[in-house]
Amino acid sequence: MGRELKIMFCGPSGTGKTTMAKEISELFNIPFISGSYSDLVPSTKSEPHEKMITKSTEEIYNQDYQLINLRRNQLKDLTSFVSDRSFVDNAAYFIDKLAHRIPQCEVETYLDIGKKLSETFTTHLI
């Protein structure tokens, strides 16, 4: 393999993103990087989904910024990888959890960050 492959999957839970990402990792002999929220923020591993989306606006906002930064940091030094989550997923969850609670300009700022990170860290978005 002579070129960079920075592959990220996006989509809802249970659609086979992790399975496909692991298969591609083996096929192209590139690292599999888990983008799972609970892997990146281990303190949330035992939290039910309902609790995660009903926290205070400030707590969700801070955790979502923490997550996007953790995802960026885990990828920044890699020349090739495949991940089962993407910055598109960050944006979708941010919108779902916060768009009705915070000013539109805050949502747009987060989306702009996600777009820039996608352009920087992704060669293939599936």
C-alpha positions as CSV (number, residue, x, y, z in Angstrom):
1,M,0.0,0.0,0.0
2,G,1.6,3.3,-1.1
3,R,-1.0,5.9,-0.3
4,E,-2.7,7.3,2.7
5,L,-6.0,5.7,3.7
6,K,-7.9,7.6,6.3
7,I,-11.3,5.9,6.3
8,M,-14.2,6.8,8.6
9,F,-17.6,5.3,8.8
10,C,-20.7,7.2,9.8
11,G,-24.2,6.2,10.5
12,P,-26.6,5.0,13.2
13,S,-25.8,2.4,15.8
14,G,-26.3,-1.2,14.8
15,T,-25.6,-0.9,11.1
16,G,-22.3,-2.8,11.0
17,K,-19.9,0.1,11.0
18,T,-17.5,-1.5,13.5
19,T,-17.7,-4.9,11.7
20,M,-16.9,-3.3,8.3
21,A,-14.2,-1.1,9.7
22,K,-12.4,-4.1,11.3
23,E,-12.7,-6.0,8.0
24,I,-11.1,-3.1,6.1
25,S,-8.4,-2.8,8.7
26,E,-7.4,-6.4,8.1
27,L,-7.8,-6.2,4.3
28,F,-5.5,-3.2,4.0
29,N,-3.4,-3.9,7.0
30,I,-4.1,-0.5,8.6
31,P,-4.9,0.3,12.2
32,F,-8.5,0.1,13.4
33,I,-9.4,3.0,15.6
34,S,-12.4,2.7,17.8
35,G,-14.4,5.9,17.8
36,S,-16.9,4.7,20.3
37,Y,-18.0,7.3,22.8
38,S,-17.6,4.9,25.7
39,D,-14.0,4.0,24.5
40,L,-13.0,7.6,24.2
41,V,-14.8,8.7,27.4
42,P,-14.6,5.6,29.6
43,S,-16.6,7.3,32.4
44,T,-19.7,7.0,30.2
45,K,-19.3,3.2,29.5
46,S,-22.0,2.2,32.0
47,E,-24.3,5.1,31.4
48,P,-27.6,4.3,29.6
49,H,-28.1,6.2,26.4
50,E,-31.2,8.0,27.9
51,K,-29.1,9.4,30.7
52,M,-26.4,10.6,28.2
53,I,-28.9,12.7,26.2
54,T,-30.8,14.1,29.2
55,K,-27.9,15.7,31.1
56,S,-27.7,19.4,31.5
57,T,-27.1,21.4,28.4
58,E,-23.7,22.5,29.7
59,E,-22.6,19.0,30.5
60,I,-23.6,17.6,27.1
61,Y,-22.0,20.6,25.4
62,N,-18.7,20.1,27.2
63,Q,-18.7,16.3,26.7
64,D,-19.4,16.7,23.0
65,Y,-16.5,19.2,22.6
66,Q,-14.3,16.8,24.7
67,L,-15.3,13.9,22.3
68,I,-14.5,15.8,19.1
69,N,-11.1,16.8,20.5
70,L,-10.3,13.3,21.7
71,R,-11.2,11.9,18.3
72,R,-9.0,14.5,16.6
73,N,-6.1,13.8,18.9
74,Q,-6.3,10.0,18.4
75,L,-6.0,10.5,14.6
76,K,-3.6,13.4,14.3
77,D,-0.4,11.4,14.0
78,L,-1.7,8.6,11.8
79,T,-1.0,8.4,8.1
80,S,-3.5,5.6,7.6
81,F,-6.4,4.1,9.7
82,V,-10.0,3.0,9.6
83,S,-12.5,4.2,12.2
84,D,-16.0,3.0,13.0
85,R,-17.1,6.6,13.8
86,S,-16.6,10.0,12.1
87,F,-16.9,13.7,12.7
88,V,-20.2,13.4,10.9
89,D,-21.4,11.3,13.8
90,N,-20.2,13.9,16.2
91,A,-22.3,16.5,14.4
92,A,-25.4,14.4,14.1
93,Y,-25.4,13.7,17.9
94,F,-24.6,17.3,18.7
95,I,-27.6,18.4,16.7
96,D,-29.9,15.7,18.1
97,K,-29.0,16.5,21.7
98,L,-28.4,20.3,21.7
99,A,-29.9,22.1,18.6
100,H,-33.1,22.8,20.5
101,R,-31.3,24.0,23.6
102,I,-28.6,26.4,22.3
103,P,-28.4,29.3,19.9
104,Q,-28.1,28.3,16.2
105,C,-24.7,30.0,15.9
106,E,-23.3,27.6,18.5
107,V,-24.6,24.6,16.4
108,E,-23.2,26.1,13.2
109,T,-19.8,26.6,14.9
110,Y,-19.7,23.0,16.0
111,L,-20.7,21.9,12.5
112,D,-18.0,24.0,10.9
113,I,-15.4,22.4,13.2
114,G,-16.7,18.9,12.2
115,K,-16.5,19.8,8.6
116,K,-12.9,21.1,8.8
117,L,-11.8,18.0,10.8
118,S,-13.5,15.7,8.2
119,E,-11.6,17.5,5.4
120,T,-8.3,17.3,7.3
121,F,-8.5,13.7,8.7
122,T,-10.6,11.8,6.1
123,T,-9.7,10.4,2.6
124,H,-12.8,8.2,2.5
125,L,-16.1,8.7,4.3
126,I,-18.5,5.8,4.2
